[in-house]
């Protein structure tokens, strides 16, 4: 049985200020929970209505479907919900191809980009401080477990980029050069901007390369690409240039 205090705590974790206060976040669904259980993340509590997990019984609360609905952030609750501890922030390790997010606010976009970094071999994702929190329940859900393998760091982007001026900085810009005709390195920063405003003016001034995904369709009224879709195309093109086996 779940207590009122447990319900209150878990529901509060929908807000960033309470996630930061308690240093906790929520994972829902069997696949996601198993991914986190098999990672370095520390389990605090697990609520399930029928599934057995290989964890200490002290951390598990057996609850029914009605109680699970009270805890869940989903319209259709899954079979389990878990609370994990937010890990301590590590120093950013600069190496290889790294995606930088400048003011990305949509949780679904961030979750998808975390999955893309995982797929294309990016171990670290760097975000501006106004980018949506990676422990937002919607981000965790959209990341499909990839958050266990991709380190997400939040920092003051201008200062960070100025300290690493030796790394080429590519920005996705409407007036950029055709990405399919550019020389692309295997180590670089790739900046993706806000869904509505794009790359901020302050970060734009620091770009060393401006790239663009050309439109092949004839209808010029077509909306610009979603930031997660654009990230997928750009990462794919960068990786495609690598020699076989790397």
ZAMARGU-4260 file (C-alpha; in steps of 0.2 Angstrom, whole numbers, plus 5000, padded with zeros to 4 digits):
<rodrens>
0) 5000/5000/5000 | 5006/5017/4996 | 5005/5031/5009 | 4999/5049/5007 | 5016/5056/5010
5) 5023/5044/4996 | 5010/5050/4984 | 5014/5068/4988 | 5033/5066/4986 | 5032/5057/4970
10) 5019/5069/4963 | 5030/5084/4968 | 5044/5076/4957 | 5035/5083/4942 | 5043/5100/4946
15) 5061/5103/4944 | 5063/5113/4961 | 5057/5097/4970 | 5068/5086/4960 | 5083/5097/4965
20) 5077/5098/4983 | 5075/5079/4985 | 5088/5074/4972 | 5076/5061/4965 | 5067/5058/4949
25) 5054/5045/4942 | 5055/5032/4929 | 5040/5023/4923 | 5038/5007/4913 | 5047/4990/4913
30) 5060/4993/4900 | 5065/5010/4907 | 5066/5004/4925 | 5076/4988/4920 | 5088/5000/4910
35) 5091/5010/4926 | 5092/4995/4937 | 5106/4989/4926 | 5116/5005/4927 | 5125/5015/4940
40) 5109/5024/4946 | 5103/5021/4964 | 5086/5014/4966 | 5076/5023/4981 | 5059/5014/4979
45) 5050/5004/4967 | 5031/5002/4966 | 5023/4988/4955 | 5007/4979/4954 | 5013/4962/4948
50) 5030/4962/4941 | 5045/4954/4951 | 5061/4963/4950 | 5078/4957/4956 | 5080/4971/4970
55) 5079/4971/4989 | 5062/4968/4995 | 5064/4983/5007 | 5064/4995/4992 | 5048/4987/4984
60) 5030/4991/4987 | 5017/4980/4980 | 5002/4991/4975 | 4986/4989/4964 | 4982/4997/4948
65) 4971/5010/4957 | 4986/5016/4968 | 4998/5015/4953 | 4986/5028/4944 | 4988/5040/4959
70) 5007/5040/4957 | 5009/5039/4938 | 5012/5054/4927 | 5005/5045/4912 | 4988/5045/4905
75) 4989/5026/4904 | 5000/5020/4919 | 5012/5006/4915 | 5015/4991/4927 | 5028/4999/4938
80) 5035/5016/4944 | 5052/5018/4952 | 5061/5032/4960 | 5080/5034/4958 | 5093/5046/4965
85) 5099/5060/4954 | 5118/5057/4952 | 5131/5070/4957 | 5137/5081/4943 | 5153/5076/4935
90) 5166/5088/4926 | 5162/5089/4908 | 5174/5077/4898 | 5177/5085/4881 | 5181/5072/4867
95) 5174/5067/4850 | 5158/5073/4843 | 5147/5082/4855 | 5130/5089/4854 | 5126/5106/4862
100) 5109/5112/4866 | 5105/5130/4867 | 5088/5133/4875 | 5079/5117/4869 | 5063/5118/4879
105) 5052/5103/4874 | 5054/5087/4884 | 5050/5076/4870 | 5064/5084/4859 | 5077/5082/4873
110) 5072/5064/4876 | 5074/5060/4858 | 5091/5069/4856 | 5097/5059/4871 | 5092/5043/4862
115) 5101/5050/4846 | 5117/5053/4856 | 5116/5036/4862 | 5113/5028/4845 | 5127/5038/4836
120) 5140/5036/4850 | 5139/5052/4859 | 5143/5049/4878 | 5140/5067/4883 | 5127/5080/4880
125) 5130/5098/4885 | 5115/5109/4888 | 5112/5128/4892 | 5105/5131/4909 | 5088/5136/4901
130) 5087/5119/4892 | 5073/5108/4899 | 5079/5097/4914 | 5084/5079/4908 | 5075/5072/4924
135) 5058/5079/4919 | 5047/5064/4918 | 5043/5067/4900 | 5061/5068/4895 | 5065/5052/4905
140) 5051/5043/4896 | 5056/5049/4879 | 5074/5044/4881 | 5069/5026/4883 | 5083/5021/4894
145) 5097/5030/4885 | 5099/5043/4899 | 5108/5028/4908 | 5122/5029/4895 | 5122/5048/4890
150) 5129/5060/4903 | 5119/5076/4902 | 5128/5092/4908 | 5121/5109/4911 | 5132/5124/4910
155) 5134/5142/4905 | 5137/5139/4887 | 5146/5155/4882 | 5159/5153/4896 | 5161/5134/4892
160) 5163/5137/4873 | 5176/5151/4876 | 5186/5140/4886 | 5186/5127/4872 | 5189/5138/4857
165) 5201/5125/4850 | 5186/5113/4846 | 5177/5118/4830 | 5160/5124/4833 | 5146/5120/4820
170) 5129/5128/4821 | 5113/5123/4812 | 5108/5139/4804 | 5096/5143/4790 | 5109/5153/4781
175) 5123/5140/4783 | 5132/5130/4770 | 5125/5114/4763 | 5130/5100/4775 | 5131/5088/4761
180) 5145/5098/4753 | 5155/5102/4769 | 5171/5094/4776 | 5166/5087/4792 | 5178/5082/4806
185) 5176/5067/4818 | 5178/5079/4833 | 5168/5094/4835 | 5154/5103/4844 | 5137/5104/4836
190) 5125/5117/4842 | 5106/5115/4840 | 5095/5130/4845 | 5079/5133/4853 | 5063/5127/4844
195) 5056/5144/4840 | 5071/5156/4840 | 5086/5145/4835 | 5104/5147/4841 | 5105/5162/4853
200) 5114/5178/4847 | 5128/5176/4860 | 5132/5158/4854 | 5130/5162/4836 | 5145/5174/4838
205) 5156/5160/4843 | 5152/5148/4829 | 5167/5143/4818 | 5156/5134/4805 | 5138/5137/4799
210) 5129/5122/4792 | 5112/5119/4785 | 5101/5105/4779 | 5095/5109/4762 | 5077/5108/4757
215) 5074/5097/4742 | 5055/5099/4742 | 5048/5113/4730 | 5035/5120/4743 | 5044/5135/4751
220) 5030/5136/4764 | 5035/5120/4772 | 5039/5122/4791 | 5058/5120/4796 | 5063/5104/4803
225) 5060/5099/4821 | 5076/5101/4831 | 5077/5082/4835 | 5074/5078/4817 | 5088/5090/4812
230) 5100/5083/4825 | 5097/5065/4818 | 5101/5071/4801 | 5117/5081/4806 | 5124/5067/4817
235) 5121/5054/4804 | 5130/5065/4791 | 5145/5068/4803 | 5146/5049/4807 | 5144/5044/4789
240) 5161/5052/4785 | 5170/5042/4797 | 5181/5028/4790 | 5174/5010/4791 | 5176/5002/4808
245) 5178/5018/4818
</rodrens>
